[in-house]
Amino acid sequence: MKFRVAVHILPRRGILDPQGKAVTEALHSLGFAEVAEVHVGRHLAIETQADSADAARAAVKAMCDKLLANPVTEDFVIASVEAV
């Protein structure tokens, strides 16, 4: 089966995020004072073949662990796994 897996990769808490800081300050200057913090990361949509949704999730987790996310500076979340 073919699956689409959505992954969010964000800077780890405590890691300098200059893009997020710039966006936060820009939103404040536009009148959105309620915004506490913005973190700028990446969103990936990966289409992969697998026997099940669990197998697709495990494969994408391995991809993130080995290549897609820097384990020193980034965290990732597998947001969804959908059959396509």
Biopython code that builds the backbone (N, CA, C, O; Angstrom):
import numpy as np
from Bio.PDB.StructureBuilder import StructureBuilder

atoms = [
    (1, "MET", "N", (0.835, -1.181, 0.000)),
    (1, "MET", "CA", (0.000, 0.000, 0.000)),
    (1, "MET", "C", (0.880, 1.245, 0.000)),
    (1, "MET", "O", (2.041, 1.210, 0.408)),
    (2, "LYS", "N", (0.307, 2.324, -0.459)),
    (2, "LYS", "CA", (0.998, 3.602, -0.465)),
    (2, "LYS", "C", (0.442, 4.468, 0.670)),
    (2, "LYS", "O", (-0.770, 4.546, 0.873)),
    (3, "PHE", "N", (1.353, 5.115, 1.403)),
    (3, "PHE", "CA", (0.976, 5.979, 2.518)),
    (3, "PHE", "C", (1.613, 7.351, 2.367)),
    (3, "PHE", "O", (2.724, 7.476, 1.850)),
    (4, "ARG", "N", (0.904, 8.377, 2.821)),
    (4, "ARG", "CA", (1.460, 9.731, 2.924)),
    (4, "ARG", "C", (1.653, 10.004, 4.410)),
    (4, "ARG", "O", (0.718, 9.929, 5.207)),
    (5, "VAL", "N", (2.894, 10.322, 4.753)),
    (5, "VAL", "CA", (3.251, 10.568, 6.147)),
    (5, "VAL", "C", (3.667, 12.027, 6.288)),
    (5, "VAL", "O", (4.554, 12.497, 5.575)),
    (6, "ALA", "N", (3.028, 12.735, 7.203)),
    (6, "ALA", "CA", (3.347, 14.138, 7.470)),
    (6, "ALA", "C", (4.269, 14.225, 8.677)),
    (6, "ALA", "O", (4.003, 13.630, 9.721)),
    (7, "VAL", "N", (5.360, 14.978, 8.521)),
    (7, "VAL", "CA", (6.355, 15.124, 9.582)),
    (7, "VAL", "C", (6.601, 16.617, 9.816)),
    (7, "VAL", "O", (6.749, 17.388, 8.868)),
    (8, "HIS", "N", (6.641, 17.012, 11.086)),
    (8, "HIS", "CA", (6.997, 18.378, 11.465)),
    (8, "HIS", "C", (8.365, 18.321, 12.149)),
    (8, "HIS", "O", (8.565, 17.546, 13.084)),
    (9, "ILE", "N", (9.295, 19.138, 11.682)),
    (9, "ILE", "CA", (10.627, 19.221, 12.274)),
    (9, "ILE", "C", (10.809, 20.639, 12.794)),
    (9, "ILE", "O", (10.668, 21.607, 12.047)),
    (10, "LEU", "N", (11.125, 20.753, 14.083)),
    (10, "LEU", "CA", (11.267, 22.063, 14.739)),
    (10, "LEU", "C", (12.573, 22.122, 15.518)),
    (10, "LEU", "O", (13.098, 21.090, 15.936)),
    (11, "PRO", "N", (13.099, 23.334, 15.714)),
    (11, "PRO", "CA", (14.278, 23.468, 16.571)),
    (11, "PRO", "C", (13.936, 23.016, 17.996)),
    (11, "PRO", "O", (12.830, 23.244, 18.484)),
    (12, "ARG", "N", (14.892, 22.383, 18.638)),
    (12, "ARG", "CA", (14.688, 21.982, 20.034)),
    (12, "ARG", "C", (14.540, 23.199, 20.920)),
    (12, "ARG", "O", (15.096, 24.258, 20.626)),
    (13, "ARG", "N", (13.796, 23.057, 21.997)),
    (13, "ARG", "CA", (13.660, 24.147, 22.969)),
    (13, "ARG", "C", (15.051, 24.487, 23.488)),
    (13, "ARG", "O", (15.864, 23.603, 23.760)),
    (14, "GLY", "N", (15.304, 25.773, 23.618)),
    (14, "GLY", "CA", (16.599, 26.226, 24.111)),
    (14, "GLY", "C", (17.621, 26.452, 23.014)),
    (14, "GLY", "O", (18.674, 27.036, 23.268)),
    (15, "ILE", "N", (17.335, 26.001, 21.793)),
    (15, "ILE", "CA", (18.234, 26.220, 20.659)),
    (15, "ILE", "C", (17.852, 27.553, 20.018)),
    (15, "ILE", "O", (16.671, 27.841, 19.828)),
    (16, "LEU", "N", (18.849, 28.354, 19.692)),
    (16, "LEU", "CA", (18.606, 29.645, 19.059)),
    (16, "LEU", "C", (17.816, 29.451, 17.757)),
    (16, "LEU", "O", (18.182, 28.641, 16.906)),
    (17, "ASP", "N", (16.730, 30.211, 17.626)),
    (17, "ASP", "CA", (15.862, 30.153, 16.445)),
    (17, "ASP", "C", (15.689, 31.577, 15.912)),
    (17, "ASP", "O", (14.669, 32.215, 16.173)),
    (18, "PRO", "N", (16.691, 32.085, 15.160)),
    (18, "PRO", "CA", (16.614, 33.471, 14.722)),
    (18, "PRO", "C", (15.414, 33.759, 13.822)),
    (18, "PRO", "O", (14.850, 34.852, 13.888)),
    (19, "GLN", "N", (15.014, 32.810, 12.987)),
    (19, "GLN", "CA", (13.834, 33.030, 12.143)),
    (19, "GLN", "C", (12.581, 33.152, 12.998)),
    (19, "GLN", "O", (11.750, 34.031, 12.771)),
    (20, "GLY", "N", (12.447, 32.268, 13.980)),
    (20, "GLY", "CA", (11.289, 32.324, 14.865)),
    (20, "GLY", "C", (11.236, 33.631, 15.640)),
    (20, "GLY", "O", (10.165, 34.212, 15.813)),
    (21, "LYS", "N", (12.399, 34.097, 16.109)),
    (21, "LYS", "CA", (12.455, 35.364, 16.844)),
    (21, "LYS", "C", (12.056, 36.523, 15.936)),
    (21, "LYS", "O", (11.313, 37.408, 16.359)),
    (22, "ALA", "N", (12.537, 36.530, 14.700)),
    (22, "ALA", "CA", (12.197, 37.596, 13.755)),
    (22, "ALA", "C", (10.699, 37.608, 13.454)),
    (22, "ALA", "O", (10.090, 38.675, 13.372)),
    (23, "VAL", "N", (10.105, 36.425, 13.288)),
    (23, "VAL", "CA", (8.665, 36.348, 13.012)),
    (23, "VAL", "C", (7.877, 36.813, 14.239)),
    (23, "VAL", "O", (6.888, 37.534, 14.105)),
    (24, "THR", "N", (8.313, 36.404, 15.432)),
    (24, "THR", "CA", (7.646, 36.844, 16.655)),
    (24, "THR", "C", (7.650, 38.370, 16.759)),
    (24, "THR", "O", (6.619, 38.984, 17.035)),
    (25, "GLU", "N", (8.816, 38.974, 16.534)),
    (25, "GLU", "CA", (8.924, 40.433, 16.624)),
    (25, "GLU", "C", (8.087, 41.130, 15.549)),
    (25, "GLU", "O", (7.481, 42.169, 15.811)),
    (26, "ALA", "N", (8.053, 40.561, 14.346)),
    (26, "ALA", "CA", (7.247, 41.147, 13.271)),
    (26, "ALA", "C", (5.761, 41.095, 13.618)),
    (26, "ALA", "O", (5.030, 42.055, 13.378)),
    (27, "LEU", "N", (5.321, 39.981, 14.179)),
    (27, "LEU", "CA", (3.915, 39.874, 14.572)),
    (27, "LEU", "C", (3.580, 40.878, 15.665)),
    (27, "LEU", "O", (2.511, 41.488, 15.643)),
    (28, "HIS", "N", (4.489, 41.053, 16.622)),
    (28, "HIS", "CA", (4.270, 42.057, 17.673)),
    (28, "HIS", "C", (4.141, 43.448, 17.061)),
    (28, "HIS", "O", (3.271, 44.223, 17.458)),
    (29, "SER", "N", (5.008, 43.768, 16.091)),
    (29, "SER", "CA", (4.963, 45.100, 15.477)),
    (29, "SER", "C", (3.688, 45.313, 14.659)),
    (29, "SER", "O", (3.293, 46.449, 14.397)),
    (30, "LEU", "N", (3.047, 44.212, 14.258)),
    (30, "LEU", "CA", (1.780, 44.310, 13.524)),
    (30, "LEU", "C", (0.567, 44.306, 14.448)),
    (30, "LEU", "O", (-0.575, 44.293, 13.989)),
    (31, "GLY", "N", (0.828, 44.318, 15.760)),
    (31, "GLY", "CA", (-0.269, 44.402, 16.710)),
    (31, "GLY", "C", (-0.710, 43.086, 17.317)),
    (31, "GLY", "O", (-1.712, 43.048, 18.031)),
    (32, "PHE", "N", (0.008, 42.009, 17.054)),
    (32, "PHE", "CA", (-0.355, 40.705, 17.613)),
    (32, "PHE", "C", (0.452, 40.452, 18.887)),
    (32, "PHE", "O", (1.287, 39.549, 18.942)),
    (33, "ALA", "N", (0.188, 41.260, 19.895)),
    (33, "ALA", "CA", (0.941, 41.200, 21.152)),
    (33, "ALA", "C", (0.725, 39.887, 21.906)),
    (33, "ALA", "O", (1.535, 39.520, 22.757)),
    (34, "GLU", "N", (-0.355, 39.187, 21.599)),
    (34, "GLU", "CA", (-0.656, 37.944, 22.315)),
    (34, "GLU", "C", (0.265, 36.786, 21.919)),
    (34, "GLU", "O", (0.289, 35.760, 22.598)),
    (35, "VAL", "N", (1.022, 36.941, 20.830)),
    (35, "VAL", "CA", (1.927, 35.879, 20.381)),
    (35, "VAL", "C", (3.121, 35.825, 21.322)),
    (35, "VAL", "O", (3.861, 36.799, 21.462)),
    (36, "ALA", "N", (3.300, 34.673, 21.966)),
    (36, "ALA", "CA", (4.403, 34.508, 22.914)),
    (36, "ALA", "C", (5.694, 34.112, 22.203)),
    (36, "ALA", "O", (6.743, 34.713, 22.438)),
    (37, "GLU", "N", (5.620, 33.109, 21.338)),
    (37, "GLU", "CA", (6.801, 32.629, 20.633)),
    (37, "GLU", "C", (6.382, 32.016, 19.309)),
    (37, "GLU", "O", (5.278, 31.488, 19.179)),
    (38, "VAL", "N", (7.270, 32.089, 18.330)),
    (38, "VAL", "CA", (7.090, 31.404, 17.059)),
    (38, "VAL", "C", (8.333, 30.554, 16.837)),
    (38, "VAL", "O", (9.452, 31.012, 17.068)),
    (39, "HIS", "N", (8.142, 29.336, 16.398)),
    (39, "HIS", "CA", (9.252, 28.455, 16.042)),
    (39, "HIS", "C", (9.112, 28.113, 14.571)),
    (39, "HIS", "O", (8.078, 27.605, 14.137)),
    (40, "VAL", "N", (10.150, 28.393, 13.815)),
    (40, "VAL", "CA", (10.126, 28.128, 12.382)),
    (40, "VAL", "C", (10.847, 26.806, 12.137)),
    (40, "VAL", "O", (11.997, 26.618, 12.535)),
    (41, "GLY", "N", (10.142, 25.901, 11.473)),
    (41, "GLY", "CA", (10.718, 24.602, 11.168)),
    (41, "GLY", "C", (10.386, 24.192, 9.751)),
    (41, "GLY", "O", (10.246, 25.028, 8.858)),
    (42, "ARG", "N", (10.263, 22.906, 9.562)),
    (42, "ARG", "CA", (9.965, 22.363, 8.239)),
    (42, "ARG", "C", (8.810, 21.375, 8.355)),
    (42, "ARG", "O", (8.619, 20.728, 9.385)),
    (43, "HIS", "N", (8.052, 21.278, 7.280)),
    (43, "HIS", "CA", (6.984, 20.291, 7.173)),
    (43, "HIS", "C", (7.315, 19.426, 5.970)),
    (43, "HIS", "O", (7.550, 19.944, 4.878)),
    (44, "LEU", "N", (7.334, 18.115, 6.160)),
    (44, "LEU", "CA", (7.599, 17.198, 5.065)),
    (44, "LEU", "C", (6.396, 16.297, 4.864)),
    (44, "LEU", "O", (5.778, 15.848, 5.830)),
    (45, "ALA", "N", (6.067, 16.038, 3.620)),
    (45, "ALA", "CA", (5.036, 15.062, 3.261)),
    (45, "ALA", "C", (5.740, 13.980, 2.458)),
    (45, "ALA", "O", (6.183, 14.216, 1.334)),
    (46, "ILE", "N", (5.840, 12.801, 3.038)),
    (46, "ILE", "CA", (6.581, 11.703, 2.424)),
    (46, "ILE", "C", (5.594, 10.644, 1.969)),
    (46, "ILE", "O", (4.780, 10.171, 2.763)),
    (47, "GLU", "N", (5.657, 10.268, 0.699)),
    (47, "GLU", "CA", (4.842, 9.169, 0.190)),
    (47, "GLU", "C", (5.734, 7.940, 0.099)),
    (47, "GLU", "O", (6.800, 7.974, -0.515)),
    (48, "THR", "N", (5.285, 6.858, 0.717)),
    (48, "THR", "CA", (6.100, 5.662, 0.796)),
    (48, "THR", "C", (5.229, 4.418, 0.683)),
    (48, "THR", "O", (4.040, 4.441, 1.000)),
    (49, "GLN", "N", (5.835, 3.350, 0.232)),
    (49, "GLN", "CA", (5.160, 2.055, 0.170)),
    (49, "GLN", "C", (5.421, 1.307, 1.476)),
    (49, "GLN", "O", (6.545, 1.301, 1.978)),
    (50, "ALA", "N", (4.390, 0.680, 2.020)),
    (50, "ALA", "CA", (4.537, -0.108, 3.249)),
    (50, "ALA", "C", (3.367, -1.076, 3.354)),
    (50, "ALA", "O", (2.335, -0.892, 2.707)),
    (51, "ASP", "N", (3.536, -2.104, 4.171)),
    (51, "ASP", "CA", (2.482, -3.105, 4.365)),
    (51, "ASP", "C", (1.352, -2.588, 5.246)),
    (51, "ASP", "O", (0.219, -3.059, 5.144)),
    (52, "SER", "N", (1.655, -1.617, 6.113)),
    (52, "SER", "CA", (0.645, -1.091, 7.038)),
    (52, "SER", "C", (1.019, 0.336, 7.434)),
    (52, "SER", "O", (2.124, 0.804, 7.157)),
    (53, "ALA", "N", (0.080, 1.015, 8.085)),
    (53, "ALA", "CA", (0.345, 2.370, 8.575)),
    (53, "ALA", "C", (1.460, 2.351, 9.626)),
    (53, "ALA", "O", (2.298, 3.252, 9.661)),
    (54, "ASP", "N", (1.465, 1.331, 10.473)),
    (54, "ASP", "CA", (2.515, 1.224, 11.490)),
    (54, "ASP", "C", (3.885, 1.052, 10.852)),
    (54, "ASP", "O", (4.867, 1.628, 11.321)),
    (55, "ALA", "N", (3.957, 0.261, 9.784)),
    (55, "ALA", "CA", (5.229, 0.059, 9.086)),
    (55, "ALA", "C", (5.677, 1.347, 8.404)),
    (55, "ALA", "O", (6.868, 1.658, 8.392)),
    (56, "ALA", "N", (4.735, 2.097, 7.836)),
    (56, "ALA", "CA", (5.071, 3.377, 7.207)),
    (56, "ALA", "C", (5.598, 4.347, 8.253)),
    (56, "ALA", "O", (6.595, 5.032, 8.020)),
    (57, "ARG", "N", (4.933, 4.412, 9.409)),
    (57, "ARG", "CA", (5.359, 5.295, 10.510)),
    (57, "ARG", "C", (6.769, 4.919, 10.972)),
    (57, "ARG", "O", (7.607, 5.795, 11.182)),
    (58, "ALA", "N", (7.030, 3.630, 11.128)),
    (58, "ALA", "CA", (8.347, 3.175, 11.584)),
    (58, "ALA", "C", (9.433, 3.513, 10.563)),
    (58, "ALA", "O", (10.536, 3.911, 10.938)),
    (59, "ALA", "N", (9.127, 3.356, 9.282)),
    (59, "ALA", "CA", (10.103, 3.664, 8.244)),
    (59, "ALA", "C", (10.431, 5.152, 8.226)),
    (59, "ALA", "O", (11.596, 5.532, 8.114)),
    (60, "VAL", "N", (9.408, 5.992, 8.336)),
    (60, "VAL", "CA", (9.641, 7.436, 8.322)),
    (60, "VAL", "C", (10.362, 7.871, 9.590)),
    (60, "VAL", "O", (11.190, 8.781, 9.540)),
    (61, "LYS", "N", (10.074, 7.253, 10.709)),
    (61, "LYS", "CA", (10.817, 7.559, 11.945)),
    (61, "LYS", "C", (12.297, 7.263, 11.742)),
    (61, "LYS", "O", (13.149, 8.057, 12.139)),
    (62, "ALA", "N", (12.608, 6.120, 11.123)),
    (62, "ALA", "CA", (14.007, 5.778, 10.848)),
    (62, "ALA", "C", (14.645, 6.796, 9.907)),
    (62, "ALA", "O", (15.812, 7.149, 10.075)),
    (63, "MET", "N", (13.890, 7.269, 8.920)),
    (63, "MET", "CA", (14.401, 8.296, 7.994)),
    (63, "MET", "C", (14.744, 9.575, 8.751)),
    (63, "MET", "O", (15.780, 10.194, 8.509)),
    (64, "CYS", "N", (13.863, 9.961, 9.666)),
    (64, "CYS", "CA", (14.104, 11.174, 10.467)),
    (64, "CYS", "C", (15.310, 10.990, 11.371)),
    (64, "CYS", "O", (16.142, 11.889, 11.495)),
    (65, "ASP", "N", (15.407, 9.822, 12.007)),
    (65, "ASP", "CA", (16.535, 9.543, 12.903)),
    (65, "ASP", "C", (17.868, 9.563, 12.160)),
    (65, "ASP", "O", (18.871, 10.033, 12.697)),
    (66, "LYS", "N", (17.883, 9.055, 10.923)),
    (66, "LYS", "CA", (19.137, 8.901, 10.184)),
    (66, "LYS", "C", (19.506, 10.095, 9.309)),
    (66, "LYS", "O", (20.689, 10.320, 9.056)),
    (67, "LEU", "N", (18.512, 10.875, 8.835)),
    (67, "LEU", "CA", (18.835, 11.911, 7.865)),
    (67, "LEU", "C", (18.036, 13.207, 8.003)),
    (67, "LEU", "O", (18.614, 14.293, 7.976)),
    (68, "LEU", "N", (16.739, 13.104, 8.147)),
    (68, "LEU", "CA", (15.879, 14.275, 7.963)),
    (68, "LEU", "C", (15.930, 15.285, 9.102)),
    (68, "LEU", "O", (15.766, 16.482, 8.869)),
    (69, "ALA", "N", (16.154, 14.825, 10.327)),
    (69, "ALA", "CA", (16.208, 15.726, 11.489)),
    (69, "ALA", "C", (17.577, 15.607, 12.152)),
    (69, "ALA", "O", (18.090, 14.508, 12.359)),
    (70, "ASN", "N", (18.153, 16.751, 12.478)),
    (70, "ASN", "CA", (19.428, 16.762, 13.187)),
    (70, "ASN", "C", (19.151, 16.460, 14.662)),
    (70, "ASN", "O", (18.502, 17.260, 15.336)),
    (71, "PRO", "N", (19.625, 15.333, 15.172)),
    (71, "PRO", "CA", (19.280, 14.952, 16.551)),
    (71, "PRO", "C", (19.850, 15.889, 17.617)),
    (71, "PRO", "O", (19.395, 15.866, 18.761)),
    (72, "VAL", "N", (20.825, 16.699, 17.263)),
    (72, "VAL", "CA", (21.426, 17.621, 18.225)),
    (72, "VAL", "C", (20.589, 18.886, 18.368)),
    (72, "VAL", "O", (20.472, 19.434, 19.464)),
    (73, "THR", "N", (20.002, 19.355, 17.256)),
    (73, "THR", "CA", (19.337, 20.660, 17.283)),
    (73, "THR", "C", (17.846, 20.630, 16.975)),
    (73, "THR", "O", (17.170, 21.648, 17.127)),
    (74, "GLU", "N", (17.317, 19.483, 16.545)),
    (74, "GLU", "CA", (15.922, 19.436, 16.104)),
    (74, "GLU", "C", (15.160, 18.269, 16.721)),
    (74, "GLU", "O", (15.727, 17.221, 17.031)),
    (75, "ASP", "N", (13.868, 18.481, 16.888)),
    (75, "ASP", "CA", (12.930, 17.430, 17.264)),
    (75, "ASP", "C", (11.972, 17.236, 16.091)),
    (75, "ASP", "O", (11.770, 18.147, 15.288)),
    (76, "PHE", "N", (11.389, 16.050, 16.000)),
    (76, "PHE", "CA", (10.402, 15.825, 14.952)),
    (76, "PHE", "C", (9.183, 15.117, 15.530)),
    (76, "PHE", "O", (9.259, 14.396, 16.524)),
    (77, "VAL", "N", (8.051, 15.355, 14.862)),
    (77, "VAL", "CA", (6.788, 14.722, 15.231)),
    (77, "VAL", "C", (6.172, 14.172, 13.956)),
    (77, "VAL", "O", (6.055, 14.883, 12.958)),
    (78, "ILE", "N", (5.784, 12.921, 13.991)),
    (78, "ILE", "CA", (5.034, 12.357, 12.871)),
    (78, "ILE", "C", (3.586, 12.709, 13.127)),
    (78, "ILE", "O", (2.945, 12.160, 14.022)),
    (79, "ALA", "N", (3.073, 13.643, 12.319)),
    (79, "ALA", "CA", (1.763, 14.220, 12.561)),
    (79, "ALA", "C", (0.623, 13.328, 12.082)),
    (79, "ALA", "O", (-0.429, 13.262, 12.718)),
    (80, "SER", "N", (0.833, 12.641, 10.959)),
    (80, "SER", "CA", (-0.250, 11.791, 10.443)),
    (80, "SER", "C", (0.311, 10.755, 9.470)),
    (80, "SER", "O", (1.364, 10.943, 8.859)),
    (81, "VAL", "N", (-0.423, 9.671, 9.353)),
    (81, "VAL", "CA", (-0.127, 8.619, 8.369)),
    (81, "VAL", "C", (-1.443, 8.275, 7.710)),
    (81, "VAL", "O", (-2.373, 7.818, 8.374)),
    (82, "GLU", "N", (-1.532, 8.495, 6.390)),
    (82, "GLU", "CA", (-2.777, 8.252, 5.669)),
    (82, "GLU", "C", (-2.532, 7.354, 4.461)),
    (82, "GLU", "O", (-1.543, 7.524, 3.748)),
    (83, "ALA", "N", (-3.410, 6.423, 4.237)),
    (83, "ALA", "CA", (-3.345, 5.610, 3.020)),
    (83, "ALA", "C", (-3.748, 6.491, 1.835)),
    (83, "ALA", "O", (-4.698, 7.268, 1.931)),
    (84, "VAL", "N", (-3.033, 6.369, 0.730)),
    (84, "VAL", "CA", (-3.376, 7.140, -0.484)),
    (84, "VAL", "C", (-3.515, 6.215, -1.670)),
    (84, "VAL", "O", (-3.799, 6.669, -2.778)),
]
sb = StructureBuilder()
sb.init_structure("model")
sb.init_model(0)
sb.init_chain("A")
sb.init_seg("    ")
for serial, (resi, resn, name, xyz) in enumerate(atoms, 1):
    if name == "N":
        sb.init_residue(resn, " ", resi, " ")
    sb.init_atom(name, np.array(xyz, "f"), 0.0, 1.0, " ", f" {name:<3s}", serial, name[0])
structure = sb.get_structure()
